[in-house]
Amino acid sequence: MVQPAEATAASTITRREAIRRAALLSGVVLSPEWLTLVDRAARPAAQPSYLNPAQVTIASAVTDRILPRTDTPGAVDVGVPAFIDLLYGEFMTETERQMLTQGLTEVEATAKSAHGASFSTLTPESQDALLRGIARAEESQEQGFFRLIRSATVLGYFTSEQVGRNVLHYDPIPGQFEGCIPIDQVGKRNWTI
């Protein structure tokens, strides 16, 4: 039987501790450096440190159009631009870095030539049309700017603590595994750990 003190400790487990415990259960020992990187990626700095301010402004506007605020927080609300900045500075290859910065530059140049204004100041409809054009132009390519920033946006969004706790069901210590239960019994929501 779980004692009250143990129940309180289990309910206040940190994300880092949950990852460590999950790894131990699966027989994998994680290095402290790896856990630090996961923790930093999950909680990016408030101020970008790798991309310049103009690039961050464009990236913020692009991520906001990929996952805008609705009845759930949008990409900007959960810190995806800072997450992308961290990915850019510490995890992307040189090719991916060039693709991202060139893509951000192209987005801004296309917005200025087509609309005479910065991408971040365009209406959402104009921003969407411009991004759809970029995505269509990249369809035949294996990798491109739009795929890269969309993937980074989705990754940053769904691994954020705010989305994990408030949009998805966040259960750092899941209970018994039941592989085949009706979705309406679990609140009609997806799960994250």
C-alpha positions as CSV (number, residue, x, y, z in Angstrom):
1,M,0.0,0.0,0.0
2,V,1.3,3.5,-0.9
3,Q,1.9,5.7,2.1
4,P,0.8,9.4,1.8
5,A,4.4,10.6,1.8
6,E,5.2,8.2,-1.1
7,A,2.1,9.3,-3.0
8,T,3.1,13.0,-2.7
9,A,6.7,12.3,-3.9
10,A,5.4,10.3,-6.9
11,S,3.0,13.1,-7.9
12,T,5.8,15.7,-7.9
13,I,8.3,13.8,-10.1
14,T,10.3,15.8,-12.5
15,R,10.4,15.2,-16.2
16,R,14.1,14.4,-15.9
17,E,13.4,11.8,-13.2
18,A,10.6,10.2,-15.3
19,I,13.0,9.8,-18.3
20,R,15.6,8.3,-16.0
21,R,13.2,5.9,-14.5
22,A,11.8,4.9,-17.8
23,A,15.3,4.2,-19.1
24,L,16.2,2.1,-16.1
25,L,13.0,0.1,-16.5
26,S,13.9,-0.6,-20.1
27,G,17.4,-1.6,-19.1
28,V,19.2,1.5,-20.5
29,V,21.4,3.7,-18.4
30,L,21.5,7.3,-19.5
31,S,24.4,9.5,-19.0
32,P,23.9,12.8,-17.1
33,E,25.0,14.7,-20.2
34,W,22.2,13.2,-22.2
35,L,19.6,14.0,-19.6
36,T,20.9,17.6,-19.4
37,L,20.4,17.9,-23.2
38,V,16.9,16.5,-23.0
39,D,16.1,18.9,-20.2
40,R,17.5,21.9,-22.0
41,A,15.6,21.0,-25.2
42,A,12.4,20.6,-23.1
43,R,13.0,24.0,-21.5
44,P,14.7,26.3,-24.0
45,A,16.0,29.6,-23.0
46,A,13.6,32.6,-23.2
47,Q,16.1,34.6,-25.2
48,P,17.5,33.1,-28.4
49,S,21.3,32.8,-28.5
50,Y,22.1,31.4,-32.0
51,L,19.8,32.9,-34.6
52,N,19.8,36.7,-35.0
53,P,16.7,38.7,-33.9
54,A,15.5,39.1,-37.5
55,Q,15.7,35.3,-38.1
56,V,13.9,34.7,-34.8
57,T,11.1,37.1,-35.7
58,I,10.5,35.3,-39.0
59,A,10.8,31.9,-37.4
60,S,8.2,32.9,-34.8
61,A,5.8,34.1,-37.5
62,V,6.3,30.9,-39.5
63,T,5.8,28.6,-36.5
64,D,2.8,30.6,-35.5
65,R,1.2,29.8,-38.9
66,I,2.2,26.1,-38.7
67,L,0.6,25.7,-35.2
68,P,-1.5,28.8,-34.4
69,R,-3.3,29.4,-31.2
70,T,-6.8,28.0,-31.1
71,D,-8.5,26.6,-28.0
72,T,-5.1,25.2,-27.2
73,P,-1.8,27.2,-27.0
74,G,0.0,27.9,-30.3
75,A,3.7,27.2,-31.1
76,V,4.8,30.6,-30.0
77,D,2.9,30.3,-26.7
78,V,4.9,27.2,-25.7
79,G,8.3,28.5,-26.7
80,V,8.8,26.7,-30.1
81,P,11.0,29.6,-31.6
82,A,13.4,29.3,-28.7
83,F,13.4,25.5,-29.1
84,I,14.2,25.9,-32.8
85,D,17.0,28.3,-31.8
86,L,18.5,25.6,-29.5
87,L,18.1,23.0,-32.2
88,Y,19.9,25.3,-34.7
89,G,22.8,26.0,-32.4
90,E,23.4,22.6,-30.8
91,F,21.8,19.8,-32.8
92,M,21.4,20.6,-36.5
93,T,24.1,19.7,-39.0
94,E,25.8,22.4,-41.0
95,T,23.6,21.6,-44.0
96,E,20.4,21.9,-41.9
97,R,21.6,25.2,-40.5
98,Q,22.2,26.6,-43.9
99,M,18.8,25.3,-45.1
100,L,17.1,27.0,-42.2
101,T,18.8,30.4,-42.5
102,Q,18.5,30.5,-46.3
103,G,14.8,29.5,-46.0
104,L,14.1,32.2,-43.4
105,T,15.9,34.7,-45.7
106,E,13.8,33.5,-48.7
107,V,10.6,33.8,-46.8
108,E,11.4,37.4,-45.9
109,A,12.5,38.3,-49.4
110,T,9.4,36.7,-51.0
111,A,7.1,38.6,-48.6
112,K,8.8,41.9,-49.4
113,S,8.8,41.3,-53.2
114,A,5.2,40.0,-53.3
115,H,3.6,42.2,-50.6
116,G,6.1,45.0,-49.9
117,A,6.2,44.1,-46.3
118,S,8.0,41.9,-43.8
119,F,6.6,38.4,-43.5
120,S,5.8,38.9,-39.8
121,T,3.5,41.9,-40.6
122,L,1.5,40.2,-43.3
123,T,-2.1,39.0,-42.7
124,P,-2.4,35.4,-41.7
125,E,-4.0,34.6,-45.0
126,S,-1.0,36.1,-46.9
127,Q,1.4,34.3,-44.7
128,D,-0.4,31.0,-45.3
129,A,-0.4,31.5,-49.1
130,L,3.3,32.3,-49.1
131,L,4.1,29.2,-47.0
132,R,1.9,27.0,-49.1
133,G,3.9,28.2,-52.2
134,I,7.2,27.3,-50.5
135,A,5.9,23.9,-49.5
136,R,4.6,23.2,-53.1
137,A,8.0,24.2,-54.6
138,E,9.7,21.7,-52.3
139,E,7.4,18.7,-52.9
140,S,9.9,17.0,-55.3
141,Q,12.8,17.5,-52.9
142,E,13.8,15.0,-50.3
143,Q,14.4,17.7,-47.7
144,G,13.7,21.4,-47.8
145,F,13.3,24.5,-45.5
146,F,9.5,24.0,-45.0
147,R,9.8,20.4,-44.1
148,L,12.7,21.2,-41.7
149,I,10.9,24.0,-39.9
150,R,7.6,22.2,-39.8
151,S,9.3,19.1,-38.3
152,A,11.1,21.2,-35.7
153,T,7.9,23.1,-34.9
154,V,5.9,19.9,-34.3
155,L,8.7,18.3,-32.3
156,G,9.1,21.4,-30.1
157,Y,5.4,21.8,-29.6
158,F,4.6,18.2,-28.7
159,T,7.6,17.8,-26.4
160,S,6.9,21.0,-24.5
161,E,5.8,20.6,-20.9
162,Q,2.8,22.9,-21.3
163,V,1.4,20.8,-24.2
164,G,2.3,17.6,-22.4
165,R,0.4,18.6,-19.3
166,N,-2.5,20.6,-20.7
167,V,-3.2,19.3,-24.2
168,L,-2.1,15.7,-24.1
169,H,-2.5,13.5,-21.0
170,Y,0.8,13.7,-19.2
171,D,1.5,10.8,-17.0
172,P,5.1,10.6,-15.8
173,I,4.5,7.3,-14.0
174,P,1.9,5.5,-16.1
175,G,-0.2,2.8,-14.4
176,Q,-1.1,-0.6,-15.7
177,F,-0.9,-1.1,-19.4
178,E,-4.2,-1.9,-21.1
179,G,-3.5,-2.1,-24.8
180,C,-7.0,-2.2,-26.2
181,I,-9.5,0.1,-24.4
182,P,-12.1,2.4,-26.0
183,I,-10.7,6.0,-26.4
184,D,-13.8,7.5,-24.7
185,Q,-12.8,5.7,-21.4
186,V,-9.5,7.8,-21.3
187,G,-11.0,11.2,-22.1
188,K,-10.8,11.2,-25.9
189,R,-7.3,12.6,-25.7
190,N,-3.9,11.4,-26.9
191,W,-1.2,10.5,-24.3
192,T,2.3,11.6,-23.9
193,I,5.0,10.6,-21.4
